Amino acid sequence: MNIKLEDLGYTEEVAKCAEPYHAGGYTIARVTQMVKQRYLVRTEALEIPAEVSGRFMFTSRTREEYPVVGDWVAVTLHDQDTHAVIHHVLPRRTVLQRRAPGKRIENQIIATNVDAVFIIFPLNQSWTPHALERYLILVRQSGAQPYVFLSKRDVCTDDHVRDVLGRISTVCANETVSAYSLYDAADIHYIASFIHRGTTFCLIGPSGAGKSSLINALVGKEVLPTGEVREYDAKGRHITTKRQLVVLEKGGVLIDTPGMREVGLWQAEDGLWETFDDILEIGTACKFRDCTHTHEPQCAVRKAVEEKILAEDRYNSYIRYYQELHELATHLNPKELKERRELEQRRSKQEKILKLKKR
């Protein structure tokens, strides 16, 4: 397949960033696969293995500075164009990231320079709308457009499909949401209609959701391995163990990712507010501009919950994510923790004074 850089998502914005590297004699490529610190990169002419330069390793201070799938990189070609060395990562337009699994407090970049994300959840597995909320916050924080697709419609009853769509309607009020079957050509055609030449879509979701299978269906042949789903619990195995970029012949780029068991949020305040924009709107009527909606007097959000204008379950979700992000921020910035505690102490004192005056 003949591929131009524009087919890979190369835009005028990327070209402008690449100008000094072109002038320096570098070749511009896009990272298409990553396994630990081994890469595949794609130029217009070929796709070849790559590794970062020794200077790159010496000057990089954090893991997030290293290339990931979706990055545009400046490389030099070696060994008769069979191997590349990555010297620079071009500025990233969007970054899809989460808090890395485990006890260490650090982020993990899933993919970069993504235009939109297909969030895939399986209809035949048990999950709650709260699980989907986390993915939506993550995607909205990145700046990409989220789409929600519920897989395996063919193994579920129509009543079950309607029930799931109803339960997530509040969570996905502003998104495109659809259930699909891999064996329904109309469903695949509908999903494909969102993909255009030069646009990059990332697929994320839990294990066994069918991300790789959907990519194979969109490509029209098996380009990614897939695994059987266990019958006793309807959960899939981790067949996808690496992030991989696939270019469609009709145009468009898809990034496959391993299933995620943990979706920790990472500095996702904007994504939280966009996901809970109804709470943000109600909160404009709070007495304090920076009200946390937990204990402050004259809080419009808590009043809306009491008056059943706002569902208590939705409010509790918001508070849970808010506290998670606040805890993360205090670990990253201890000074903010001290200032927040001082502010909360002043407000607690104010609230006690108001209660005494009412007696």
VOPAGU-2260 file (C-alpha; in pm, 1 decimal, decimal comma):
REM VOPAGU-2260
SITE   aa  ch    i         X         Y         Z
SITE  MET   A    0       0,0       0,0       0,0
SITE  ASN   A    1     141,9     336,9    -106,3
SITE  ILE   A    2     127,6     571,9     191,6
SITE  LYS   A    3     191,5     943,7     205,2
SITE  LEU   A    4     262,6    1129,4     525,1
SITE  GLU   A    5     -80,6    1293,4     491,3
SITE  ASP   A    6    -235,6     945,9     516,2
SITE  LEU   A    7     -60,3     909,5     851,5
SITE  GLY   A    8    -212,4    1232,7     982,4
SITE  TYR   A    9      61,1    1473,5     872,0
SITE  THR   A   10     -88,6    1823,3     876,9
SITE  GLU   A   11      29,6    2177,6     814,4
SITE  GLU   A   12      72,6    2213,8    1190,3
SITE  VAL   A   13     304,2    1910,9    1204,4
SITE  ALA   A   14     489,0    2030,4     893,3
SITE  LYS   A   15     559,0    2365,6    1058,4
SITE  CYS   A   16     699,8    2192,4    1367,2
SITE  ALA   A   17     909,4    1967,5    1142,7
SITE  GLU   A   18    1075,9    2248,7     944,6
SITE  PRO   A   19    1388,4    2283,9    1164,7
SITE  TYR   A   20    1437,4    1906,8    1166,1
SITE  HIS   A   21    1408,7    1886,7     787,1
SITE  ALA   A   22    1666,9    2163,6     771,5
SITE  GLY   A   23    1891,8    1959,1     999,1
SITE  GLY   A   24    1879,0    1661,4     763,3
SITE  TYR   A   25    1640,9    1447,4     964,9
SITE  THR   A   26    1361,7    1230,3     823,5
SITE  ILE   A   27    1013,6    1273,6     972,8
SITE  ALA   A   28     831,9     953,3    1072,7
SITE  ARG   A   29     542,6     846,4    1290,8
SITE  VAL   A   30     572,9     588,5    1568,2
SITE  THR   A   31     348,0     293,7    1478,7
SITE  GLN   A   32     442,0      42,1    1747,0
SITE  MET   A   33     608,8      39,1    2086,9
SITE  VAL   A   34     723,2    -250,7    2303,2
SITE  LYS   A   35     915,4    -123,1    2606,4
SITE  GLN   A   36    1178,5      99,2    2442,1
SITE  ARG   A   37    1177,6     -70,7    2102,5
SITE  TYR   A   38     979,0      94,0    1827,3
SITE  LEU   A   39     854,1      71,0    1473,3
SITE  VAL   A   40     839,0     398,1    1279,8
SITE  ARG   A   41     671,0     473,4     947,4
SITE  THR   A   42     799,2     710,8     683,4
SITE  GLU   A   43     641,4     759,9     342,4
SITE  ALA   A   44     865,3     490,7     200,7
SITE  LEU   A   45     881,3     221,2     466,0
SITE  GLU   A   46     818,1      93,7     818,3
SITE  ILE   A   47    1132,7      -4,5    1007,9
SITE  PRO   A   48    1255,0     -81,0    1362,2
SITE  ALA   A   49    1387,3     213,3    1562,4
SITE  GLU   A   50    1546,1     304,3    1893,1
SITE  VAL   A   51    1618,0     632,8    2066,6
SITE  SER   A   52    1966,2     782,7    2046,3
SITE  GLY   A   53    2209,4     776,7    2337,4
SITE  ARG   A   54    2186,5    1155,0    2361,2
SITE  PHE   A   55    1808,2    1130,7    2381,4
SITE  MET   A   56    1834,3     889,2    2675,2
SITE  PHE   A   57    2090,5    1110,7    2848,0
SITE  THR   A   58    1885,8    1431,8    2820,1
SITE  SER   A   59    1539,8    1284,6    2892,7
SITE  ARG   A   60    1437,5    1343,5    3253,9
SITE  THR   A   61    1103,3    1157,2    3266,2
SITE  ARG   A   62     942,7     859,7    3098,9
SITE  GLU   A   63     678,3    1078,6    2934,1
SITE  GLU   A   64     947,6    1245,8    2722,1
SITE  TYR   A   65    1009,8     916,6    2541,2
SITE  PRO   A   66     829,9     841,5    2213,1
SITE  VAL   A   67     494,4     662,5    2221,8
SITE  VAL   A   68     261,1     536,4    1951,7
SITE  GLY   A   69     118,8     831,3    1759,6
SITE  ASP   A   70     421,6    1055,3    1805,0
SITE  TRP   A   71     587,3    1232,5    1515,2
SITE  VAL   A   72     962,7    1193,4    1544,2
SITE  ALA   A   73    1279,5    1315,6    1373,2
SITE  VAL   A   74    1497,2    1017,9    1278,6
SITE  THR   A   75    1809,4     923,3    1089,4
SITE  LEU   A   76    1814,1     609,0     872,8
SITE  HIS   A   77    2094,9     355,2     895,7
SITE  ASP   A   78    2208,5      16,8     757,5
SITE  GLN   A   79    2066,5      82,5     409,9
SITE  ASP   A   80    1739,1     216,1     551,5
SITE  THR   A   81    1668,9     -95,6     758,0
SITE  HIS   A   82    1701,9      71,8    1096,3
SITE  ALA   A   83    1623,5     416,5    1238,5
SITE  VAL   A   84    1747,4     619,5    1533,3
SITE  ILE   A   85    1502,9     860,8    1699,4
SITE  HIS   A   86    1661,2    1192,3    1794,8
SITE  HIS   A   87    1364,5    1420,5    1867,3
SITE  VAL   A   88     992,0    1399,2    1945,9
SITE  LEU   A   89     785,5    1671,6    1779,9
SITE  PRO   A   90     537,0    1869,4    1994,7
SITE  ARG   A   91     225,2    1666,3    2074,2
SITE  ARG   A   92    -113,9    1807,0    1972,9
SITE  THR   A   93    -316,8    1580,5    2203,0
SITE  VAL   A   94    -208,1    1340,3    2477,8
SITE  LEU   A   95    -424,0    1049,9    2593,5
SITE  GLN   A   96    -293,2     948,4    2935,6
SITE  ARG   A   97    -383,9     792,5    3268,2
SITE  ARG   A   98    -225,6     743,4    3606,8
SITE  ALA   A   99      10,2     449,5    3572,8
SITE  PRO   A  100    -103,6     127,5    3745,2
SITE  GLY   A  101      68,3      44,1    4070,3
SITE  LYS   A  102     175,6     239,1    4376,9
SITE  ARG   A  103     414,3     482,3    4209,7
SITE  ILE   A  104     260,1     821,7    4137,2
SITE  GLU   A  105     334,8     884,4    3770,7
SITE  ASN   A  106     148,3     910,7    3444,8
SITE  GLN   A  107     134,4     670,6    3152,6
SITE  ILE   A  108      81,4     803,2    2802,6
SITE  ILE   A  109    -146,7     575,8    2601,7
SITE  ALA   A  110    -123,5     750,2    2262,9
SITE  THR   A  111     -61,5    1095,1    2119,5
SITE  ASN   A  112    -185,2    1314,3    1835,1
SITE  VAL   A  113    -524,6    1144,6    1844,5
SITE  ASP   A  114    -826,4    1317,4    1688,1
SITE  ALA   A  115   -1095,4    1091,7    1833,4
SITE  VAL   A  116   -1132,2     788,2    2057,0
SITE  PHE   A  117   -1361,8     488,9    2018,9
SITE  ILE   A  118   -1448,5     375,5    2372,5
SITE  ILE   A  119   -1545,9       9,1    2336,5
SITE  PHE   A  120   -1747,2    -165,0    2609,3
SITE  PRO   A  121   -1893,5    -516,6    2570,1
SITE  LEU   A  122   -2265,7    -566,4    2617,2
SITE  ASN   A  123   -2218,6    -922,0    2745,2
SITE  GLN   A  124   -2001,2    -826,5    3042,1
SITE  SER   A  125   -2104,1    -675,6    3373,6
SITE  TRP   A  126   -1992,6    -315,1    3420,4
SITE  THR   A  127   -2136,6       4,8    3562,4
SITE  PRO   A  128   -2181,5     349,3    3406,7
SITE  HIS   A  129   -1913,8     471,1    3650,0
SITE  ALA   A  130   -1654,6     262,5    3463,7
SITE  LEU   A  131   -1750,6     439,8    3143,1
SITE  GLU   A  132   -1732,5     780,0    3316,3
SITE  ARG   A  133   -1363,4     730,4    3383,0
SITE  TYR   A  134   -1289,0     668,3    3016,3
SITE  LEU   A  135   -1490,4     975,3    2916,4
SITE  ILE   A  136   -1299,9    1197,2    3160,1
SITE  LEU   A  137    -969,9    1059,7    3030,6
SITE  VAL   A  138   -1062,3    1119,1    2664,3
SITE  ARG   A  139   -1208,9    1465,8    2716,4
SITE  GLN   A  140    -899,8    1573,6    2906,6
SITE  SER   A  141    -685,4    1475,9    2608,7
SITE  GLY   A  142    -873,3    1705,5    2373,3
SITE  ALA   A  143    -990,0    1420,4    2150,5
SITE  GLN   A  144   -1353,9    1354,9    2058,0
SITE  PRO   A  145   -1506,0    1052,2    2236,6
SITE  TYR   A  146   -1740,3     800,5    2071,1
SITE  VAL   A  147   -1898,9     517,3    2268,7
SITE  PHE   A  148   -1961,0     184,5    2094,8
SITE  LEU   A  149   -2109,8    -116,0    2271,4
SITE  SER   A  150   -1987,3    -440,1    2118,1
SITE  LYS   A  151   -2134,1    -791,5    2089,1
SITE  ARG   A  152   -2492,6    -687,1    2024,3
SITE  ASP   A  153   -2543,3   -1020,7    1844,2
SITE  VAL   A  154   -2513,5   -1220,9    2169,7
SITE  CYS   A  155   -2756,4   -1003,5    2369,2
SITE  THR   A  156   -3132,3    -954,3    2364,0
SITE  ASP   A  157   -3284,6    -630,3    2241,2
SITE  ASP   A  158   -3423,2    -568,9    2589,7
SITE  HIS   A  159   -3075,0    -596,3    2740,1
SITE  VAL   A  160   -2931,9    -356,0    2481,8
SITE  ARG   A  161   -3206,4    -101,0    2552,9
SITE  ASP   A  162   -3149,8    -138,1    2927,3
SITE  VAL   A  163   -2775,1     -68,7    2897,4
SITE  LEU   A  164   -2831,0     227,9    2665,6
SITE  GLY   A  165   -3081,8     366,8    2915,1
SITE  ARG   A  166   -2844,0     328,2    3210,4
SITE  ILE   A  167   -2562,1     516,6    3038,3
SITE  SER   A  168   -2780,3     788,0    2884,3
SITE  THR   A  169   -2695,3    1040,8    3158,3
SITE  VAL   A  170   -2325,2     958,5    3145,6
SITE  CYS   A  171   -2311,6     989,4    2764,9
SITE  ALA   A  172   -2556,3    1276,8    2718,8
SITE  ASN   A  173   -2334,2    1458,3    2464,0
SITE  GLU   A  174   -2168,8    1166,3    2284,7
SITE  THR   A  175   -2241,3     945,3    1988,1
SITE  VAL   A  176   -2346,0     610,2    2140,3
SITE  SER   A  177   -2427,6     296,8    1944,9
SITE  ALA   A  178   -2444,8     -80,9    1989,0
SITE  TYR   A  179   -2297,0    -295,0    1713,9
SITE  SER   A  180   -2228,6    -647,7    1594,9
SITE  LEU   A  181   -1913,9    -747,3    1405,9
SITE  TYR   A  182   -2134,1    -962,0    1184,4
SITE  ASP   A  183   -2361,0    -677,5    1074,6
SITE  ALA   A  184   -2213,5    -499,9     771,8
SITE  ALA   A  185   -2436,5    -197,3     830,3
SITE  ASP   A  186   -2296,2    -155,6    1183,5
SITE  ILE   A  187   -1935,5    -167,6    1060,0
SITE  HIS   A  188   -2017,4      74,9     778,2
SITE  TYR   A  189   -2169,5     315,0    1032,1
SITE  ILE   A  190   -1856,8     309,6    1252,0
SITE  ALA   A  191   -1634,8     347,5     945,5
SITE  SER   A  192   -1829,4     658,3     843,1
SITE  PHE   A  193   -1661,8     853,2    1125,8
SITE  ILE   A  194   -1311,5     775,4     997,2
SITE  HIS   A  195   -1158,3    1002,1     733,0
SITE  ARG   A  196    -823,6    1028,4     559,3
SITE  GLY   A  197    -557,1    1171,9     783,8
SITE  THR   A  198    -759,1    1139,5    1105,4
SITE  THR   A  199    -629,7     929,9    1394,4
SITE  PHE   A  200    -861,4     721,0    1610,9
SITE  CYS   A  201    -755,1     535,4    1923,6
SITE  LEU   A  202    -953,7     238,0    2055,4
SITE  ILE   A  203    -966,1     190,4    2433,0
SITE  GLY   A  204   -1172,3     -23,9    2669,2
SITE  PRO   A  205   -1157,2    -326,4    2899,2
SITE  SER   A  206   -1014,4    -663,1    2797,7
SITE  GLY   A  207   -1243,7    -872,4    2583,5
SITE  ALA   A  208   -1436,1    -573,3    2450,8
SITE  GLY   A  209   -1336,8    -652,7    2092,8
SITE  LYS   A  210   -1108,0    -361,7    2002,2
SITE  SER   A  211    -872,6    -565,4    1783,7
SITE  SER   A  212   -1166,1    -748,6    1624,3
SITE  LEU   A  213   -1326,9    -416,8    1532,1
SITE  ILE   A  214   -1003,6    -296,0    1371,4
SITE  ASN   A  215    -985,6    -618,2    1169,6
SITE  ALA   A  216   -1345,1    -564,1    1056,8
SITE  LEU   A  217   -1273,6    -203,3     955,3
SITE  VAL   A  218    -957,4    -305,7     767,7
SITE  GLY   A  219   -1139,9    -594,4     599,8
SITE  LYS   A  220    -888,3    -861,1     697,2
SITE  GLU   A  221    -711,7    -994,7    1006,8
SITE  VAL   A  222    -420,5    -763,9    1077,4
SITE  LEU   A  223    -428,6    -797,0    1458,0
SITE  PRO   A  224    -450,7   -1115,5    1668,2
SITE  THR   A  225    -770,9   -1179,6    1861,9
SITE  GLY   A  226    -857,0   -1428,9    2133,4
SITE  GLU   A  227   -1154,2   -1630,0    2245,9
SITE  VAL   A  228   -1366,8   -1499,1    2532,1
SITE  ARG   A  229   -1397,3   -1729,6    2833,1
SITE  GLU   A  230   -1742,7   -1883,1    2853,4
SITE  TYR   A  231   -1769,8   -1892,7    3234,5
SITE  ASP   A  232   -1732,4   -1516,0    3289,2
SITE  ALA   A  233   -1750,7   -1367,5    2935,9
SITE  LYS   A  234   -1412,7   -1197,6    2984,2
SITE  GLY   A  235   -1138,8   -1187,2    2728,3
SITE  ARG   A  236    -769,1   -1257,2    2763,1
SITE  HIS   A  237    -501,5    -992,1    2709,2
SITE  ILE   A  238    -426,4   -1079,9    2346,9
SITE  THR   A  239    -320,0    -722,6    2267,5
SITE  THR   A  240      -1,6    -658,6    2465,2
SITE  LYS   A  241     132,2    -359,6    2273,2
SITE  ARG   A  242       5,0     -36,3    2125,5
SITE  GLN   A  243      -4,8     -46,6    1749,8
SITE  LEU   A  244     -99,1     195,1    1472,1
SITE  VAL   A  245    -282,7      65,4    1164,9
SITE  VAL   A  246    -338,7     265,9     845,4
SITE  LEU   A  247    -659,7     197,2     653,2
SITE  GLU   A  248    -643,7     168,9     275,0
SITE  LYS   A  249    -946,1     397,3     240,4
SITE  GLY   A  250    -780,9     652,6     466,5
SITE  GLY   A  251    -763,1     702,6     839,8
SITE  VAL   A  252    -540,9     576,8    1118,9
SITE  LEU   A  253    -640,7     341,9    1402,9
SITE  ILE   A  254    -443,1     279,7    1721,9
SITE  ASP   A  255    -508,6     -44,1    1907,2
SITE  THR   A  256    -434,6     -58,8    2280,4
SITE  PRO   A  257    -426,8    -335,5    2543,1
SITE  GLY   A  258    -731,1    -370,1    2768,1
SITE  MET   A  259    -713,1    -154,9    3079,7
SITE  ARG   A  260    -797,6    -296,8    3422,7
SITE  GLU   A  261    -719,0      32,2    3597,7
SITE  VAL   A  262    -823,5     372,7    3464,6
SITE  GLY   A  263    -665,4     611,0    3711,7
SITE  LEU   A  264    -710,0     979,9    3635,3
SITE  TRP   A  265    -411,3    1203,2    3582,0
SITE  GLN   A  266    -443,4    1583,0    3609,1
SITE  ALA   A  267    -786,1    1559,5    3445,1
SITE  GLU   A  268    -973,0    1852,4    3599,2
SITE  ASP   A  269   -1086,1    1987,8    3261,4
SITE  GLY   A  270   -1206,6    1643,0    3158,6
SITE  LEU   A  271   -1397,1    1612,1    3486,6
SITE  TRP   A  272   -1574,2    1945,9    3440,6
SITE  GLU   A  273   -1663,4    1864,2    3080,7
SITE  THR   A  274   -1802,9    1524,6    3181,0
SITE  PHE   A  275   -2003,3    1676,8    3466,4
SITE  ASP   A  276   -2095,9    2003,4    3294,4
SITE  ASP   A  277   -2441,2    1993,5    3456,1
SITE  ILE   A  278   -2280,8    2013,6    3802,1
SITE  LEU   A  279   -2048,7    2286,5    3679,9
SITE  GLU   A  280   -2349,2    2489,0    3562,5
SITE  ILE   A  281   -2539,6    2442,6    3890,6
SITE  GLY   A  282   -2223,6    2533,2    4080,5
SITE  THR   A  283   -2218,5    2883,9    3933,1
SITE  ALA   A  284   -2486,2    2970,5    4190,6
SITE  CYS   A  285   -2273,2    2863,2    4490,2
SITE  LYS   A  286   -2171,9    3128,0    4742,3
SITE  PHE   A  287   -1800,4    3056,0    4700,9
SITE  ARG   A  288   -1644,4    3072,9    4356,5
SITE  ASP   A  289   -1412,8    2778,5    4433,5
SITE  CYS   A  290   -1674,8    2574,5    4619,1
SITE  THR   A  291   -1587,5    2204,8    4645,4
SITE  HIS   A  292   -1958,4    2112,8    4685,2
SITE  THR   A  293   -1882,2    1906,0    4993,6
SITE  HIS   A  294   -1921,6    2113,8    5310,2
SITE  GLU   A  295   -1938,1    2484,2    5221,3
SITE  PRO   A  296   -2243,4    2687,5    5328,2
SITE  GLN   A  297   -2494,4    2791,7    5061,0
SITE  CYS   A  298   -2373,6    2529,3    4811,3
SITE  ALA   A  299   -2610,2    2522,1    4513,9
SITE  VAL   A  300   -2500,9    2172,7    4410,2
SITE  ARG   A  301   -2582,0    2008,7    4745,6
SITE  LYS   A  302   -2909,4    2200,8    4749,0
SITE  ALA   A  303   -2991,8    2058,3    4402,5
SITE  VAL   A  304   -2928,9    1707,4    4538,5
SITE  GLU   A  305   -3153,5    1770,9    4838,5
SITE  GLU   A  306   -3429,1    1898,2    4609,3
SITE  LYS   A  307   -3377,0    1597,5    4375,8
SITE  ILE   A  308   -3292,2    1824,7    4083,9
SITE  LEU   A  309   -2955,1    1649,5    4063,2
SITE  ALA   A  310   -2932,9    1271,4    4107,3
SITE  GLU   A  311   -2744,2    1176,4    4423,6
SITE  ASP   A  312   -2558,6     897,9    4242,3
SITE  ARG   A  313   -2424,6    1143,2    3985,4
SITE  TYR   A  314   -2323,0    1386,9    4259,1
SITE  ASN   A  315   -2140,2    1109,2    4447,5
SITE  SER   A  316   -1952,5    1015,6    4129,6
SITE  TYR   A  317   -1839,2    1371,1    4079,4
SITE  ILE   A  318   -1718,6    1402,2    4439,5
SITE  ARG   A  319   -1530,0    1072,3    4414,4
SITE  TYR   A  320   -1340,7    1185,5    4101,4
SITE  TYR   A  321   -1285,3    1532,9    4242,4
SITE  GLN   A  322   -1129,0    1392,0    4558,1
SITE  GLU   A  323    -915,7    1149,0    4356,7
SITE  LEU   A  324    -775,7    1434,6    4148,0
SITE  HIS   A  325    -731,7    1653,9    4454,9
SITE  GLU   A  326    -534,4    1379,3    4629,6
SITE  LEU   A  327    -314,4    1341,8    4321,6
SITE  ALA   A  328    -257,2    1717,9    4304,3
SITE  THR   A  329    -149,5    1732,4    4667,8
SITE  HIS   A  330     107,5    1458,8    4609,5
SITE  LEU   A  331     243,2    1646,6    4308,5
SITE  ASN   A  332     225,7    1986,6    4479,7
SITE  PRO   A  333     251,4    1975,7    4863,9
SITE  LYS   A  334     219,0    2357,3    4880,5
SITE  GLU   A  335    -130,8    2329,9    4733,8
SITE  LEU   A  336    -226,6    2082,1    5007,8
SITE  LYS   A  337    -123,1    2330,7    5278,0
SITE  GLU   A  338    -318,3    2616,0    5114,6
SITE  ARG   A  339    -625,8    2396,2    5068,3
SITE  ARG   A  340    -623,5    2287,9    5433,6
SITE  GLU   A  341    -595,6    2649,8    5549,8
SITE  LEU   A  342    -888,7    2746,3    5325,0
SITE  GLU   A  343   -1100,4    2456,7    5453,5
SITE  GLN   A  344   -1023,8    2552,8    5814,6
SITE  ARG   A  345   -1139,1    2911,2    5749,0
SITE  ARG   A  346   -1459,9    2790,9    5584,6
SITE  SER   A  347   -1529,6    2544,0    5866,2
SITE  LYS   A  348   -1493,2    2829,1    6113,3
SITE  GLN   A  349   -1731,4    3044,4    5903,7
SITE  GLU   A  350   -1987,0    2765,4    5894,2
SITE  LYS   A  351   -1976,5    2722,5    6272,2
SITE  ILE   A  352   -2025,2    3097,5    6321,7
SITE  LEU   A  353   -2326,9    3097,1    6087,5
SITE  LYS   A  354   -2483,5    2806,0    6277,9
SITE  LEU   A  355   -2437,0    2986,2    6608,1
SITE  LYS   A  356   -2599,8    3302,8    6471,3
SITE  LYS   A  357   -2905,2    3103,3    6358,0
SITE  ARG   A  358   -2969,6    2971,5    6709,1
